[in-house]
Amino acid sequence: MSGRIDALVIGGGMITADLILPSLYQLQRTGPVGDVSVCTSRSSTLRELSANANIAAAFPGKSFASWPDLSKPDIGAQPLLYRTACAGMKPRQLVAVAVPDHLHHEVVMSALQSDQHVLCVKPLALKHSEAAGIAETAKARGLFVGVEYHKRFDRRSLVARAGYRAGRFGRFVMGEARLVEPYRYRRSSFQRWFTTENTDPFCYIGCHYVDLVSFITGLQPVEVSVRGVRGRFPNGNEGFLWSHGRVLWENGAILSVTNGLGYPDEAAGSNDQGLTLYCEGDHGAGMIRHDDHYRGVSYTYTEPSPDSRFFQYVSPDFFQYVPWGGEGLRPVGYGFDSIEAIVRTVAEIEDATRNLPSLLALEERRRRCALVDTEGLIATPSNTESIDLVIEAGRRSIAADGSVVRIVRGSEPKVVPVSAGS
Ligand SMILES: NC(=O)c1ccc[n+]([C@@H]2O[C@H](COP(=O)([O-])OP(=O)(O)OC[C@H]3O[C@@H](n4cnc5c(N)ncnc54)[C@H](O)[C@@H]3O)[C@@H](O)[C@H]2O)c1
């Protein structure tokens, strides 16, 4: 690999601090990433990010270029600054989109219109038409869009996918998934944007497991209903704080999906999560069961950890900083693997096409993007189309108190409400 790709992260909140920025720094150390910059609407967020103690310990001396410029006086919120930041980049670098769910579409489109490849946190968009617009624009310009559904890179997901597709479990018939984030999220910046009109737990985190069931089984979802429990954040905003979704699949299988912002802050582990899929073969039953909550490691400390815990479940699988041969620490886990896969894909596309005449380069970029779509390991707008439909159907359903919404495929896929909620 020869060239390096500059990376601009838009959004400087939790997912940027806990996953995206450290992963980009590590990839800067090891090769494919060049300059790293971060853009947020408020400079206070950037100041907090640049003072992050975990990142500083892992990456001594590393820093990012800031939008807004932290050396200049604070002029208040600049919600459109990301457009200037994108437009200022060399063509076909990487923009990582890590803003709240309802802003993904406009920020991704702005990056594409500035001729940038994109990494977007899930969910790509809240409406299928928006995701389709992203796919179309990316294809027209020969740009890669990777959707950061990192659970696909958890080794247990890859093992299950290989086993299911080899016919070792039989046919998926009935399943349940849960992902409940900590109660303390209600006191975080979530209270500003996690409101009923913008998102809900099914859309925010249920999408991970719906995607995973499709990733493992290859089945397409056909019908969705989601019931929510409304509540108030400390600032008085109303949000869906819990949700229960039911997803029907093309073979008649049913998946129950429980989500919320309510895992006790005092309980072990950073959240509660897991997946069980019951299956049937010709002569008996099969089963896939992933305990994604307790991953077999529990620690008791003699002094409280930075989050005031003496006892904790620790996941070595998603994201940890570990000692390595270089200075500081290195990030490991499927979170890092997922970011790395997207970054390396972009870098390889650019390496392979940098010296080609522009029309040939465009064709070759499109060909390589299509190969990733078909391979189906990295999530892309094309291979997550059915999940975007589920999200749109889920949003429609939860707003109508659990009405059943059908997914209709064809030349113009759409979602159609088929029953009133109760
Ligand atoms: N497991 C996962 O895959 C995972 C986990 C957490 C979050 N996420 C996704 O990441 C996104 C962000 O979540 P978070 O937890 O970091 O939220 P957060 O509230 O901690 O951070 C959001 C950030 O977006 C920034 N922002 C908002 N509007 C902006 C604008 N107009 N321009 C620039 N920056 C802007 C805010 O300043 C803040 O830094 C959400 O879409 C969420 O669904 C994914």
The ligand as an ORCA input file, in Angstrom:
! r2SCAN-3c Opt
* xyz 0 1
  N     -22.776      0.622     18.579
  C     -22.767      1.545     17.625
  O     -22.620      1.242     16.463
  C     -22.967      2.947     18.034
  C     -22.753      3.251     19.357
  C     -22.993      4.540     19.746
  C     -23.446      5.465     18.817
  N     -23.653      5.125     17.529
  C     -24.212      6.109     16.587
  O     -23.325      7.216     16.522
  C     -24.068      8.428     16.407
  C     -23.589      9.398     17.462
  O     -23.804      8.793     18.723
  P     -22.977      9.249     20.000
  O     -23.228      8.207     21.015
  O     -21.578      9.595     19.668
  O     -23.825     10.575     20.375
  P     -23.342     11.856     21.182
  O     -24.570     12.612     21.530
  O     -22.394     11.464     22.260
  O     -22.508     12.668     20.091
  C     -23.073     13.288     18.963
  C     -22.068     14.266     18.397
  O     -22.577     14.842     17.199
  C     -22.205     16.200     17.201
  N     -23.073     16.956     16.312
  C     -24.408     17.118     16.392
  N     -24.837     17.910     15.375
  C     -23.735     18.214     14.659
  C     -23.510     19.012     13.500
  N     -24.517     19.629     12.879
  N     -22.246     19.133     13.038
  C     -21.225     18.521     13.644
  N     -21.372     17.756     14.757
  C     -22.613     17.625     15.246
  C     -22.329     16.627     18.654
  O     -21.595     17.805     18.905
  C     -21.725     15.413     19.346
  O     -20.337     15.567     19.375
  C     -25.547      8.036     16.503
  O     -26.080      7.977     15.202
  C     -25.528      6.656     17.099
  O     -26.613      5.868     16.667
  C     -23.388      3.899     17.117
*
